[in-house]
Amino acid sequence: MKKILVVILMLAPMSIFAQKFAHFDMAQVLPGMAEYQTASEEIQKLTSQYQEQLESLQKEYQSKAEEYQKLSEDNNTAQAILQSKAQNLQQMEQSIQDFYQASQQDLQKQQTEKMEVIQNKILVAIKKIGEAGGYIYIVDTSTGAIPYVNGSLSTDITAQLKTELGVK
């Protein structure tokens, strides 16, 4: 029994050295992916649409604010009309804020959904490379979350991942 335990303890350090580790740089992979480029373009287009609508709403608000200012300077304007215009301005201001918040939430949702599809595709490719190469761990070095990766003890699979994903 003791002999078996001694053999196991002697072989344990050897098995540690037999483990294979790999790393990749996502910052080199993402920009070359067609899906990432398409998603970026779609998000940019949506951002532009929201920006145009917001600018249109702000111009309309500015126009109504100037109209209100002119009416308030005229001493012949009835108080009820001024109050009505002031309430309309407040409602427009709230509407603009609501639109801005809703557009930001939608942009975030769209970006998250599009990136999730891309990340899943990358994860499938990483798993495939990991299984084929017999790697214990594969880490992304671009996040900065990993304090140190020894390049001589870890294999850089960035090029292999690009090939697997069809990235040039």
N, C-alpha and C positions, 0 to 999 in steps of 0.2 A: 504494500500500500504506500509506504513512504517512497519507494522507488518511483512509483507512478507519479506521485505528487512532485518529486524532484524533477522528473522529466518534463512534466507540464510546465513547471516554473521556469525551466531552462528554455523551453520552446516558446513560451509566451513573448519574450522580448523579440525573438526572431519573427513572430507573426506580426508584430507591430511594424517592423521594417518592411514587411512584404505588402503592407497596405499602400494603395495608390491614391493620390490626391490630385485634383485638377482645379484649374481656375479659368475664368474667361472675363472679358471686359465688355459689359453690356453697351457701353458708350460707343464701342466700335461696331457693334452688331446692329443696334436699332436703326440708325440713320440709313443703312443700306437696305432695309426691308421695305418692299413695295407696300405692304400693308400699313407700315408705320407712316410712310410718305402719304399714302391715301388718307389715312386717319388725320394726319396733321393738316392736310389741305381741307378736309371736310370741317374740322374744328375751326380753322381760320376763316372759312367761308361763313360758317354759322356765327362766328364772332363779329364778322363784318356786317352781317344782316342785323344782328342785335344792336350794333353800334349805330348803324344808319337809322334804325327805328328810334333809338334813344335820342339821337341828335334831332330828329324830326319832332319828337315830343318836346324837347327842350326849346326848340325854335318857336313852337306853338305857344308854349308857356311864356316865353319871353315877349312874344307879341301881345298876349293877353295881359301880361304885367304892365307893359307900356300903355296899353289902352286904359287899364285901371288907373295908372298914374295920371294920365291926362284927365280922366273923369274926376278923380279926387281933387285935382287942382281947380276944376271948374266949380264955382260956388253954386251954380244952378242945378247940379246933379242931385237927385233925391237920395236920401240916406239908404232907402231900401234897395236901390239899384247898386249903390256902392257895396252894401253888405252882401248882396247876391254875387257880385263880381269877386269880392274877397273870398267868399266861400268856394266859388268855382276855382279860383287860383289855388286854394288850399287842397281842394280835391285833385286838381291836376298835379300838384306837387307830390301828393301821396301816391297818385297813380304812377308817376314817373319813378318814385322810389320802389314801389311794388314791382314794376316792370324790370327795373335794374336787378333787384334781388332774384326774381324768377329767372331772368336770363342767365345770371351767374350760376344759379343752381342747375339749370338745364345744361349749361356748358360743362360744368363739373361732372354731371351724370353722363353726358355723351362721351366725354374724355375717358372716364372710368370704364364705361362699357367697351369702348374701342380698344383701350389698352389691355383690358382683361382678355380679349380674344387673342391679341398679339402675345401677351405673356403666356397664355396657355399653349400656343404654338411653340414658343421658345422652350417651355418646360418639357413638352413632348420630345423635342430635339435633344435637350440636355439628358433626359432619361435614356434615350436611345444611345447616345454617345457614352453615357455612364455605364450602361449595361454591357455595351460592346467592348469598352476599354477596361472594365472591371474596377472602376473607381469607387472608393468608399465615400468621398465627399467631392462635390464640385461647387465652388463658390464664385460669386460675382465680385470682382475686385473694384468695380467702378463705384460702388455705393459708399465706400469709405467706412463702412461699418466693421470691416475686418482690419484689425490693427496691423497685421503683417502676414504676407504670404512669401515663403521662401521659394523663389523661382527654380532653384536647383532641385528641390524635393517635390515640387508640384508641377504638373504638366499644364501648359497653357493650351487650352482647347478652343481659343477664340476663332482661329482660322477654320478649324474643323466644324465649329458651330455655324459659322457663316456659310460654309459649303452645304451643310445639312439643311439650312434654311433657304438656300439659293441666293445668298447675298454675295455681291461682288466686292 
